Amino acid sequence: MTDPTPWHRPMLPRPSTERHRTATVLELFFDLCFVTAVAQTAAAFEHELGAGRLGHGVLGYVLVFFAIWWAWMNFTWFASAYDTDDVPYRLLTLLQIAGALVLAAGASKALEEYDFTVITYGYVVMRLAMVSQWMRAAHSDPERRRTCLRYAVGILVVQIGWVARLWLPEGAGLPSFLVLVVAELAVPAWGERAGQTTWHPHHIAERYGLFTLIVLGESITAATGTVRAALDTDVSLGDIAPLAVGGVLTVFAMWWLYFTQSAAGKLNSLGTALRWGYGHYFVYASAAAVAAGLAVEIAHLTGHAHLGRPVVAAAYTVPVALYVAVLRLLHRGATTFGALDVIWAAGVLAVLAATFTPSPVLDTGCVMSVLVAAVVTVTHRAGRPAGA
């Protein structure tokens, strides 16, 4: 960024070895606005589970969360390579934020009624803003012009598909959604084959970590609201305390496990980067679902849940187990199978086993606490970064 004026800078690639590269205040603002969509989706998921519509709720949650995660991820990787922080860049980013807010407004209707009209418009607004960004990059970076144009064309074509999907017969809704998901996922792999963009490993690792923090924080906020609502009924503090304690222990352990592992040094190839980026769909979706699972547990306690006891417990334990399993797979890399793999696998199995205990939330929190202690102890003795 050599141009002294803030109004317009050539969109030149940021060096992947740039020192002291950190998240910008605009990126943090973007994340905070984006988490609104996460919160709305998690709340709608909780509503579906509480109403006893398990299959309907899970499918809707998986579909809606894809739109949130994919739009966030594409902005993050583009910013790592081409953030100019000039006026056009900021305005296009604010347009993406506006699209995220439209997406958040339509999240509940999409998840509960499978009406994707509003969420599609919000999503397309965000993605078309990315087309403009890639066209800017293509103009300023002749070395990677083919890559940038591939991204721009690929994204544009898929957005036409999303809009056209709204006019398809009802029976074609899910198959067409899956086809377009595959197309979206294929665009980065196709684009990067023409020449890799210069994303910054430490910047990417920080961005993913910050969004993980925000999602976990949103889970705590949602869970606190649920506990407060339960205390306004005839439920006693003694009845709700095991759920509150277990929930706090679980989320705290999820945070600890994520941040005891260093990711930046492992993001050293396109394949690793794609695995890292795509794998975080499950990290974010499972982390956001934990609060919904806790809410269903509290609804069961107050007699308002319409699911059987094991299913209610699984709504909490399965997202936690998925989070732990995916986190280990993302961080372990190509290391040989060892004691840490056994510990993490045992943690996953123990969390799933908590589904069938009298106090699944509290027991899950205890298991996660033991898992953290075991991981930290073993890695400390081995003299390597936790989770390696």
ZIRA-V483584 format. One record per pair of residues at least 12 apart in sequence whose C-alpha atoms are under 10 Angstrom apart, sorted by sequence separation. I is the first residue (numbers start at 1). J is the second residue. If there is no record, write none. Layout:
i: (I & I)
j: (J & J)
This chain:
i: (1 & 45 & 46 & 48 & 106 & 107 & 136 & 137 & 138 & 164 & 165 & 228 & 297 & 300 & 328 & 329 & 351 & 352 & 354 & 375 & 1 & 44 & 45 & 48 & 103 & 105 & 106 & 107 & 134 & 135 & 136 & 138 & 227 & 263 & 299 & 300 & 328 & 350 & 351 & 354 & 375 & 45 & 79 & 103 & 104 & 105 & 106 & 134 & 135 & 138 & 162 & 227 & 297 & 298 & 350 & 351 & 372 & 45 & 46 & 103 & 104 & 106 & 133 & 134 & 135 & 137 & 161 & 162 & 165 & 296 & 297 & 329 & 351 & 372 & 44 & 45 & 102 & 103 & 106 & 134 & 135 & 136 & 161 & 227 & 296 & 297 & 328 & 348 & 351 & 44 & 45 & 102 & 103 & 105 & 131 & 134 & 135 & 227 & 295 & 296 & 297 & 327 & 328 & 347 & 350 & 351 & 75 & 101 & 102 & 103 & 104 & 131 & 133 & 134 & 135 & 161 & 162 & 226 & 294 & 297 & 349 & 350 & 41 & 42 & 100 & 102 & 103 & 104 & 133 & 134 & 161 & 162 & 293 & 294 & 296 & 297 & 325 & 348 & 41 & 99 & 102 & 103 & 131 & 132 & 223 & 224 & 293 & 295 & 296 & 324 & 325 & 347 & 348 & 351 & 41 & 75 & 99 & 100 & 101 & 102 & 103 & 130 & 131 & 134 & 158 & 159 & 223 & 293 & 294 & 295 & 324 & 346 & 347 & 350 & 42 & 99 & 100 & 101 & 103 & 130 & 131 & 158 & 161 & 293 & 294 & 325 & 347 & 41 & 42 & 99 & 100 & 102 & 103 & 129 & 131 & 158 & 224 & 292 & 293 & 294 & 324 & 325 & 347 & 348 & 41 & 72 & 98 & 99 & 100 & 102 & 128 & 131 & 132 & 158 & 223 & 224 & 291 & 292 & 293 & 321 & 324 & 325 & 347 & 71 & 72 & 97 & 98 & 99 & 100 & 127 & 130 & 131 & 158 & 159 & 223 & 258 & 290 & 291 & 293 & 323 & 346 & 347 & 38 & 96 & 99 & 100 & 130 & 157 & 158 & 289 & 290 & 293 & 321 & 322 & 345 & 37 & 38 & 41 & 96 & 98 & 99 & 128 & 157 & 220 & 289 & 290 & 292 & 293 & 321 & 324 & 344 & 347 & 37 & 71 & 72 & 96 & 97 & 98 & 99 & 127 & 128 & 155 & 219 & 220 & 290 & 291 & 320 & 321 & 343 & 344 & 71 & 96 & 97 & 99 & 127 & 154 & 155 & 158 & 219 & 289 & 290 & 321 & 322 & 343 & 37 & 38 & 95 & 96 & 99 & 154 & 286 & 289 & 290 & 318 & 321 & 322 & 344 & 37 & 38 & 95 & 96 & 124 & 127 & 128 & 220 & 288 & 289 & 317 & 320 & 321 & 343 & 344 & 37 & 68 & 94 & 95 & 96 & 124 & 127 & 154 & 155 & 219 & 220 & 255 & 286 & 287 & 319 & 320 & 343 & 35 & 67 & 93 & 95 & 96 & 154 & 155 & 254 & 286 & 287 & 290 & 317 & 318 & 319 & 34 & 92 & 95 & 96 & 124 & 125 & 153 & 154 & 217 & 285 & 286 & 317 & 318 & 340 & 341 & 34 & 68 & 94 & 95 & 124 & 152 & 216 & 217 & 286 & 287 & 316 & 317 & 318 & 340 & 343 & 67 & 68 & 92 & 93 & 123 & 124 & 151 & 154 & 216 & 251 & 283 & 286 & 287 & 316 & 317 & 318 & 339 & 34 & 35 & 92 & 93 & 150 & 151 & 154 & 282 & 283 & 285 & 286 & 287 & 314 & 317 & 318 & 34 & 91 & 92 & 121 & 124 & 150 & 151 & 153 & 216 & 217 & 285 & 286 & 314 & 316 & 317 & 340 & 64 & 68 & 120 & 123 & 124 & 151 & 152 & 216 & 251 & 283 & 284 & 313 & 314 & 316 & 317 & 339 & 340 & 64 & 67 & 89 & 92 & 93 & 150 & 151 & 250 & 251 & 282 & 283 & 286 & 314 & 315 & 339 & 31 & 92 & 121 & 147 & 150 & 151 & 213 & 282 & 283 & 313 & 314 & 30 & 64 & 65 & 120 & 121 & 149 & 150 & 212 & 213 & 283 & 313 & 314 & 64 & 89 & 120 & 147 & 148 & 150 & 212 & 247 & 280 & 282 & 283 & 312 & 313 & 317 & 321 & 344 & 64 & 88 & 89 & 147 & 148 & 150 & 247 & 282 & 283 & 310 & 311 & 313 & 316 & 317 & 320 & 324 & 30 & 31 & 88 & 117 & 120 & 146 & 147 & 149 & 213 & 281 & 282 & 310 & 311 & 313 & 316 & 320 & 30 & 61 & 64 & 65 & 116 & 117 & 120 & 146 & 147 & 148 & 209 & 212 & 213 & 247 & 280 & 309 & 310 & 313 & 314 & 317 & 340 & 341 & 60 & 61 & 63 & 64 & 89 & 144 & 146 & 147 & 148 & 212 & 247 & 279 & 280 & 283 & 309 & 310 & 313 & 314 & 317 & 321 & 324 & 340 & 341 & 27 & 60 & 63 & 88 & 117 & 144 & 146 & 147 & 148 & 246 & 279 & 312 & 313 & 316 & 317 & 320 & 340 & 27 & 60 & 61 & 62 & 116 & 117 & 145 & 146 & 147 & 148 & 209 & 309 & 60 & 61 & 64 & 83 & 116 & 117 & 144 & 145 & 147 & 209 & 244 & 279 & 280 & 310 & 60 & 61 & 63 & 68 & 75 & 82 & 115 & 144 & 243 & 276 & 279 & 27 & 59 & 60 & 64 & 67 & 71 & 74 & 75 & 78 & 82 & 143 & 144 & 243 & 278 & 23 & 58 & 59 & 60 & 63 & 67 & 70 & 71 & 74 & 144 & 276 & 277 & 335 & 57 & 60 & 72 & 75 & 79 & 82 & 83 & 143 & 144 & 209 & 243 & 244 & 275 & 276 & 24 & 56 & 57 & 59 & 64 & 67 & 68 & 71 & 75 & 78 & 82 & 208 & 243 & 275 & 276 & 332 & 333 & 23 & 27 & 56 & 57 & 64 & 67 & 71 & 74 & 78 & 81 & 114 & 206 & 331 & 332 & 23 & 56 & 57 & 67 & 70 & 116 & 205 & 206 & 240 & 331 & 22 & 56 & 75 & 115 & 205 & 206 & 240 & 243 & 272 & 21 & 24 & 26 & 53 & 71 & 78 & 82 & 114 & 204 & 205 & 239 & 328 & 48 & 114 & 202 & 204 & 205 & 327 & 328 & 24 & 47 & 202 & 203 & 205 & 240 & 272 & 34 & 38 & 41 & 45 & 201 & 202 & 205 & 239 & 240 & 297 & 30 & 34 & 37 & 40 & 41 & 44 & 45 & 48 & 201 & 202 & 204 & 235 & 239 & 297 & 16 & 26 & 30 & 33 & 34 & 36 & 37 & 40 & 41 & 43 & 44 & 47 & 48 & 200 & 201 & 202 & 266 & 297 & 13 & 14 & 15 & 16 & 29 & 32 & 33 & 34 & 35 & 36 & 37 & 38 & 39 & 40 & 41 & 42 & 43 & 44 & 47 & 201 & 202 & 226 & 230 & 258 & 266 & 13 & 14 & 15 & 27 & 30 & 31 & 34 & 35 & 37 & 38 & 40 & 41 & 42 & 44 & 45 & 201 & 222 & 226 & 235 & 254 & 257 & 258 & 261 & 266 & 267 & 13 & 14 & 15 & 26 & 30 & 33 & 34 & 36 & 37 & 40 & 41 & 44 & 45 & 200 & 201 & 223 & 224 & 227 & 235 & 250 & 257 & 261 & 263 & 266 & 294 & 13 & 14 & 26 & 29 & 30 & 33 & 36 & 37 & 39 & 40 & 41 & 44 & 199 & 200 & 201 & 208 & 212 & 215 & 216 & 219 & 220 & 222 & 223 & 226 & 227 & 230 & 234 & 263 & 266 & 293 & 12 & 13 & 14 & 34 & 35 & 36 & 37 & 38 & 41 & 42 & 204 & 208 & 215 & 218 & 219 & 222 & 223 & 226 & 229 & 230 & 233 & 247 & 251 & 254 & 258 & 262 & 263 & 11 & 12 & 13 & 14 & 30 & 34 & 37 & 41 & 214 & 215 & 217 & 218 & 219 & 220 & 221 & 222 & 223 & 225 & 226 & 250 & 254 & 257 & 258 & 261 & 263 & 11 & 12 & 13 & 33 & 37 & 40 & 41 & 205 & 212 & 213 & 215 & 216 & 217 & 219 & 220 & 223 & 224 & 227 & 230 & 231 & 253 & 257 & 261 & 10 & 11 & 12 & 201 & 204 & 205 & 208 & 212 & 215 & 216 & 219 & 222 & 223 & 226 & 227 & 230 & 11 & 196 & 197 & 204 & 211 & 215 & 216 & 218 & 219 & 222 & 226 & 254 & 258 & 9 & 10 & 11 & 196 & 199 & 213 & 214 & 215 & 216 & 9 & 11 & 212 & 216 & 219 & 223 & 8 & 9 & 10 & 208 & 212 & 8 & 9 & 193 & 6 & 7 & 8 & 9 & 11 & 192 & 6 & 7 & 8 & 9 & 6 & 7 & 8 & 9 & 1 & 3 & 5 & 6 & 7 & 8 & 189 & 1 & 5 & 6 & 7 & 189 & 1 & 1 & 1 & 189 & 188 & 185 & 185 & 63 & 70 & 250 & 254 & 257 & 249 & 250 & 253 & 256 & 257 & 260 & 246 & 248 & 249 & 250 & 252 & 253 & 256 & 63 & 67 & 70 & 74 & 246 & 247 & 248 & 249 & 250 & 251 & 253 & 254 & 257 & 59 & 63 & 66 & 70 & 81 & 82 & 246 & 247 & 249 & 250 & 253 & 254 & 257 & 260 & 81 & 82 & 243 & 245 & 246 & 247 & 249 & 250 & 252 & 253 & 256 & 257 & 260 & 80 & 81 & 82 & 242 & 243 & 244 & 245 & 246 & 247 & 248 & 249 & 250 & 251 & 252 & 253 & 255 & 256 & 63 & 80 & 81 & 242 & 243 & 244 & 245 & 246 & 247 & 249 & 250 & 251 & 253 & 254 & 257 & 78 & 80 & 81 & 242 & 243 & 246 & 247 & 249 & 250 & 253 & 257 & 260 & 77 & 78 & 79 & 80 & 242 & 243 & 245 & 246 & 249 & 252 & 253 & 256 & 77 & 78 & 79 & 80 & 241 & 242 & 244 & 245 & 246 & 11 & 77 & 80 & 81 & 243 & 246 & 11 & 76 & 77 & 80 & 81 & 242 & 246 & 262 & 11 & 12 & 13 & 79 & 80 & 261 & 262 & 11 & 12 & 79 & 260 & 261 & 262 & 263 & 10 & 11 & 12 & 77 & 260 & 261 & 262 & 10 & 11 & 12 & 13 & 76 & 77 & 80 & 259 & 260 & 261 & 11 & 12 & 13 & 76 & 258 & 259 & 260 & 10 & 11 & 12 & 257 & 258 & 10 & 11 & 12 & 13 & 77 & 257 & 9 & 10 & 13 & 73 & 76 & 12 & 76 & 73 & 73 & 72 & 31 & 35 & 38 & 39 & 42 & 34 & 38 & 42 & 22 & 21 & 23 & 24 & 28 & 31 & 32 & 35 & 36 & 39 & 43 & 21 & 22 & 23 & 27 & 31 & 34 & 35 & 38 & 39 & 42 & 16 & 17 & 19 & 21 & 22 & 23 & 34 & 38 & 15 & 16 & 17 & 18 & 20 & 21 & 22 & 28 & 32 & 35 & 36 & 39 & 14 & 15 & 16 & 17 & 18 & 19 & 20 & 21 & 22 & 23 & 24 & 27 & 28 & 31 & 32 & 35 & 39 & 13 & 14 & 15 & 16 & 17 & 18 & 22 & 23 & 31 & 13 & 14 & 15 & 16 & 17 & 18 & 21 & 22 & 13 & 14 & 16 & 28 & 16 & 23 & 77 & 77 & 76 & 74 & 73 & 73 & 70 & 73 & 69 & 70 & 73 & 69 & 69 & 70 & 69 & 68 & 69 & 66 & 69 & 65 & 66 & 69 & 65 & 68 & 62 & 65 & 66 & 62 & 65 & 62 & 65 & 61 & 61 & 58 & 50 & 42 & 45 & 46 & 49 & 50 & 41 & 45 & 46 & 48 & 49 & 52 & 42 & 43 & 46 & 47 & 50 & 51 & 38 & 42 & 43 & 45 & 46 & 49 & 50 & 38 & 41 & 42 & 45 & 46 & 49 & 50 & 41 & 42 & 43 & 44 & 45 & 46 & 47 & 48 & 50 & 39 & 42 & 43 & 46 & 47 & 50 & 38 & 39 & 42 & 46 & 49 & 50 & 38 & 41 & 42 & 39 & 43 & 54 & 35 & 39 & 46 & 51 & 52 & 53 & 54 & 50 & 51 & 52 & 53 & 50 & 51 & 52 & 49 & 50 & 51 & 52 & 49 & 50 & 54 & 58 & 47 & 48 & 49 & 54 & 52 & 52 & 54 & 49 & 50 & 49 & 49 & 46)
j: (13 & 57 & 58 & 60 & 118 & 119 & 148 & 149 & 150 & 176 & 177 & 240 & 309 & 312 & 340 & 341 & 363 & 364 & 366 & 387 & 14 & 57 & 58 & 61 & 116 & 118 & 119 & 120 & 147 & 148 & 149 & 151 & 240 & 276 & 312 & 313 & 341 & 363 & 364 & 367 & 388 & 59 & 93 & 117 & 118 & 119 & 120 & 148 & 149 & 152 & 176 & 241 & 311 & 312 & 364 & 365 & 386 & 60 & 61 & 118 & 119 & 121 & 148 & 149 & 150 & 152 & 176 & 177 & 180 & 311 & 312 & 344 & 366 & 387 & 60 & 61 & 118 & 119 & 122 & 150 & 151 & 152 & 177 & 243 & 312 & 313 & 344 & 364 & 367 & 61 & 62 & 119 & 120 & 122 & 148 & 151 & 152 & 244 & 312 & 313 & 314 & 344 & 345 & 364 & 367 & 368 & 93 & 119 & 120 & 121 & 122 & 149 & 151 & 152 & 153 & 179 & 180 & 244 & 312 & 315 & 367 & 368 & 60 & 61 & 119 & 121 & 122 & 123 & 152 & 153 & 180 & 181 & 312 & 313 & 315 & 316 & 344 & 367 & 61 & 119 & 122 & 123 & 151 & 152 & 243 & 244 & 313 & 315 & 316 & 344 & 345 & 367 & 368 & 371 & 62 & 96 & 120 & 121 & 122 & 123 & 124 & 151 & 152 & 155 & 179 & 180 & 244 & 314 & 315 & 316 & 345 & 367 & 368 & 371 & 64 & 121 & 122 & 123 & 125 & 152 & 153 & 180 & 183 & 315 & 316 & 347 & 369 & 64 & 65 & 122 & 123 & 125 & 126 & 152 & 154 & 181 & 247 & 315 & 316 & 317 & 347 & 348 & 370 & 371 & 65 & 96 & 122 & 123 & 124 & 126 & 152 & 155 & 156 & 182 & 247 & 248 & 315 & 316 & 317 & 345 & 348 & 349 & 371 & 96 & 97 & 122 & 123 & 124 & 125 & 152 & 155 & 156 & 183 & 184 & 248 & 283 & 315 & 316 & 318 & 348 & 371 & 372 & 64 & 122 & 125 & 126 & 156 & 183 & 184 & 315 & 316 & 319 & 347 & 348 & 371 & 64 & 65 & 68 & 123 & 125 & 126 & 155 & 184 & 247 & 316 & 317 & 319 & 320 & 348 & 351 & 371 & 374 & 65 & 99 & 100 & 124 & 125 & 126 & 127 & 155 & 156 & 183 & 247 & 248 & 318 & 319 & 348 & 349 & 371 & 372 & 100 & 125 & 126 & 128 & 156 & 183 & 184 & 187 & 248 & 318 & 319 & 350 & 351 & 372 & 67 & 68 & 125 & 126 & 129 & 184 & 316 & 319 & 320 & 348 & 351 & 352 & 374 & 68 & 69 & 126 & 127 & 155 & 158 & 159 & 251 & 319 & 320 & 348 & 351 & 352 & 374 & 375 & 69 & 100 & 126 & 127 & 128 & 156 & 159 & 186 & 187 & 251 & 252 & 287 & 318 & 319 & 351 & 352 & 375 & 68 & 100 & 126 & 128 & 129 & 187 & 188 & 287 & 319 & 320 & 323 & 350 & 351 & 352 & 68 & 126 & 129 & 130 & 158 & 159 & 187 & 188 & 251 & 319 & 320 & 351 & 352 & 374 & 375 & 69 & 103 & 129 & 130 & 159 & 187 & 251 & 252 & 321 & 322 & 351 & 352 & 353 & 375 & 378 & 103 & 104 & 128 & 129 & 159 & 160 & 187 & 190 & 252 & 287 & 319 & 322 & 323 & 352 & 353 & 354 & 375 & 71 & 72 & 129 & 130 & 187 & 188 & 191 & 319 & 320 & 322 & 323 & 324 & 351 & 354 & 355 & 72 & 129 & 130 & 159 & 162 & 188 & 189 & 191 & 254 & 255 & 323 & 324 & 352 & 354 & 355 & 378 & 103 & 107 & 159 & 162 & 163 & 190 & 191 & 255 & 290 & 322 & 323 & 352 & 353 & 355 & 356 & 378 & 379 & 104 & 107 & 129 & 132 & 133 & 190 & 191 & 290 & 291 & 322 & 323 & 326 & 354 & 355 & 379 & 72 & 133 & 162 & 188 & 191 & 192 & 254 & 323 & 324 & 354 & 355 & 72 & 106 & 107 & 162 & 163 & 191 & 192 & 254 & 255 & 325 & 355 & 356 & 107 & 132 & 163 & 190 & 191 & 193 & 255 & 290 & 323 & 325 & 326 & 355 & 356 & 360 & 364 & 387 & 108 & 132 & 133 & 191 & 192 & 194 & 291 & 326 & 327 & 354 & 355 & 357 & 360 & 361 & 364 & 368 & 75 & 76 & 133 & 162 & 165 & 191 & 192 & 194 & 258 & 326 & 327 & 355 & 356 & 358 & 361 & 365 & 76 & 107 & 110 & 111 & 162 & 163 & 166 & 192 & 193 & 194 & 255 & 258 & 259 & 293 & 326 & 355 & 356 & 359 & 360 & 363 & 386 & 387 & 107 & 108 & 110 & 111 & 136 & 191 & 193 & 194 & 195 & 259 & 294 & 326 & 327 & 330 & 356 & 357 & 360 & 361 & 364 & 368 & 371 & 387 & 388 & 75 & 108 & 111 & 136 & 165 & 192 & 194 & 195 & 196 & 294 & 327 & 360 & 361 & 364 & 365 & 368 & 388 & 76 & 109 & 110 & 111 & 165 & 166 & 194 & 195 & 196 & 197 & 258 & 358 & 110 & 111 & 114 & 133 & 166 & 167 & 194 & 195 & 197 & 259 & 294 & 329 & 330 & 360 & 111 & 112 & 114 & 119 & 126 & 133 & 166 & 195 & 294 & 327 & 330 & 79 & 111 & 112 & 116 & 119 & 123 & 126 & 127 & 130 & 134 & 195 & 196 & 295 & 330 & 76 & 111 & 112 & 113 & 116 & 120 & 123 & 124 & 127 & 197 & 329 & 330 & 388 & 111 & 114 & 126 & 129 & 133 & 136 & 137 & 197 & 198 & 263 & 297 & 298 & 329 & 330 & 79 & 111 & 112 & 114 & 119 & 122 & 123 & 126 & 130 & 133 & 137 & 263 & 298 & 330 & 331 & 387 & 388 & 79 & 83 & 112 & 113 & 120 & 123 & 127 & 130 & 134 & 137 & 170 & 262 & 387 & 388 & 80 & 113 & 114 & 124 & 127 & 173 & 262 & 263 & 297 & 388 & 80 & 114 & 133 & 173 & 263 & 264 & 298 & 301 & 330 & 80 & 83 & 85 & 112 & 130 & 137 & 141 & 173 & 263 & 264 & 298 & 387 & 108 & 174 & 262 & 264 & 265 & 387 & 388 & 85 & 108 & 263 & 264 & 266 & 301 & 333 & 96 & 100 & 103 & 107 & 263 & 264 & 267 & 301 & 302 & 359 & 93 & 97 & 100 & 103 & 104 & 107 & 108 & 111 & 264 & 265 & 267 & 298 & 302 & 360 & 80 & 90 & 94 & 97 & 98 & 100 & 101 & 104 & 105 & 107 & 108 & 111 & 112 & 264 & 265 & 266 & 330 & 361 & 78 & 79 & 80 & 81 & 94 & 97 & 98 & 99 & 100 & 101 & 102 & 103 & 104 & 105 & 106 & 107 & 108 & 109 & 112 & 266 & 267 & 291 & 295 & 323 & 331 & 79 & 80 & 81 & 93 & 96 & 97 & 100 & 101 & 103 & 104 & 106 & 107 & 108 & 110 & 111 & 267 & 288 & 292 & 301 & 320 & 323 & 324 & 327 & 332 & 333 & 80 & 81 & 82 & 93 & 97 & 100 & 101 & 103 & 104 & 107 & 108 & 111 & 112 & 267 & 268 & 290 & 291 & 294 & 302 & 317 & 324 & 328 & 330 & 333 & 361 & 81 & 82 & 94 & 97 & 98 & 101 & 104 & 105 & 107 & 108 & 109 & 112 & 267 & 268 & 269 & 276 & 280 & 283 & 284 & 287 & 288 & 290 & 291 & 294 & 295 & 298 & 302 & 331 & 334 & 361 & 81 & 82 & 83 & 103 & 104 & 105 & 106 & 107 & 110 & 111 & 273 & 277 & 284 & 287 & 288 & 291 & 292 & 295 & 298 & 299 & 302 & 316 & 320 & 323 & 327 & 331 & 332 & 81 & 82 & 83 & 84 & 100 & 104 & 107 & 111 & 284 & 285 & 287 & 288 & 289 & 290 & 291 & 292 & 293 & 295 & 296 & 320 & 324 & 327 & 328 & 331 & 333 & 82 & 83 & 84 & 104 & 108 & 111 & 112 & 276 & 283 & 284 & 286 & 287 & 288 & 290 & 291 & 294 & 295 & 298 & 301 & 302 & 324 & 328 & 332 & 82 & 83 & 84 & 273 & 276 & 277 & 280 & 284 & 287 & 288 & 291 & 294 & 295 & 298 & 299 & 302 & 84 & 269 & 270 & 277 & 284 & 288 & 289 & 291 & 292 & 295 & 299 & 327 & 331 & 83 & 84 & 85 & 270 & 273 & 287 & 288 & 289 & 290 & 84 & 86 & 287 & 291 & 294 & 298 & 84 & 85 & 86 & 284 & 288 & 85 & 86 & 270 & 84 & 85 & 86 & 87 & 89 & 270 & 85 & 86 & 87 & 88 & 86 & 87 & 88 & 89 & 82 & 84 & 86 & 87 & 88 & 89 & 270 & 83 & 87 & 88 & 89 & 271 & 84 & 85 & 86 & 274 & 274 & 274 & 278 & 174 & 181 & 361 & 365 & 368 & 361 & 362 & 365 & 368 & 369 & 372 & 359 & 361 & 362 & 363 & 365 & 366 & 369 & 177 & 181 & 184 & 188 & 360 & 361 & 362 & 363 & 364 & 365 & 367 & 368 & 371 & 174 & 178 & 181 & 185 & 196 & 197 & 361 & 362 & 364 & 365 & 368 & 369 & 372 & 375 & 197 & 198 & 359 & 361 & 362 & 363 & 365 & 366 & 368 & 369 & 372 & 373 & 376 & 197 & 198 & 199 & 359 & 360 & 361 & 362 & 363 & 364 & 365 & 366 & 367 & 368 & 369 & 370 & 372 & 373 & 181 & 198 & 199 & 360 & 361 & 362 & 363 & 364 & 365 & 367 & 368 & 369 & 371 & 372 & 375 & 197 & 199 & 200 & 361 & 362 & 365 & 366 & 368 & 369 & 372 & 376 & 379 & 197 & 198 & 199 & 200 & 362 & 363 & 365 & 366 & 369 & 372 & 373 & 376 & 198 & 199 & 200 & 201 & 362 & 363 & 365 & 366 & 367 & 133 & 199 & 202 & 203 & 365 & 368 & 134 & 199 & 200 & 203 & 204 & 365 & 369 & 385 & 135 & 136 & 137 & 203 & 204 & 385 & 386 & 136 & 137 & 204 & 385 & 386 & 387 & 388 & 136 & 137 & 138 & 203 & 386 & 387 & 388 & 137 & 138 & 139 & 140 & 203 & 204 & 207 & 386 & 387 & 388 & 139 & 140 & 141 & 204 & 386 & 387 & 388 & 139 & 140 & 141 & 386 & 387 & 140 & 141 & 142 & 143 & 207 & 387 & 140 & 141 & 144 & 204 & 207 & 144 & 208 & 207 & 208 & 211 & 207 & 211 & 214 & 215 & 218 & 211 & 215 & 219 & 200 & 200 & 202 & 203 & 207 & 210 & 211 & 214 & 215 & 218 & 222 & 201 & 202 & 203 & 207 & 211 & 214 & 215 & 218 & 219 & 222 & 197 & 198 & 200 & 202 & 203 & 204 & 215 & 219 & 197 & 198 & 199 & 200 & 202 & 203 & 204 & 210 & 214 & 217 & 218 & 221 & 197 & 198 & 199 & 200 & 201 & 202 & 203 & 204 & 205 & 206 & 207 & 210 & 211 & 214 & 215 & 218 & 222 & 197 & 198 & 199 & 200 & 201 & 202 & 206 & 207 & 215 & 198 & 199 & 200 & 201 & 202 & 203 & 206 & 207 & 199 & 200 & 202 & 214 & 203 & 210 & 273 & 277 & 277 & 277 & 277 & 278 & 277 & 280 & 277 & 278 & 281 & 278 & 280 & 281 & 281 & 281 & 282 & 281 & 284 & 281 & 282 & 285 & 282 & 285 & 281 & 284 & 285 & 282 & 285 & 285 & 288 & 285 & 289 & 289 & 292 & 285 & 288 & 289 & 292 & 293 & 285 & 289 & 290 & 292 & 293 & 296 & 287 & 288 & 291 & 292 & 295 & 296 & 284 & 288 & 289 & 291 & 292 & 295 & 296 & 285 & 288 & 289 & 292 & 293 & 296 & 297 & 289 & 290 & 291 & 292 & 293 & 294 & 295 & 296 & 298 & 288 & 291 & 292 & 295 & 296 & 299 & 288 & 289 & 292 & 296 & 299 & 300 & 289 & 292 & 293 & 291 & 295 & 306 & 288 & 292 & 299 & 304 & 305 & 306 & 307 & 304 & 305 & 306 & 307 & 305 & 306 & 307 & 305 & 306 & 307 & 308 & 306 & 307 & 311 & 315 & 305 & 306 & 307 & 312 & 311 & 312 & 315 & 311 & 312 & 312 & 315 & 315)
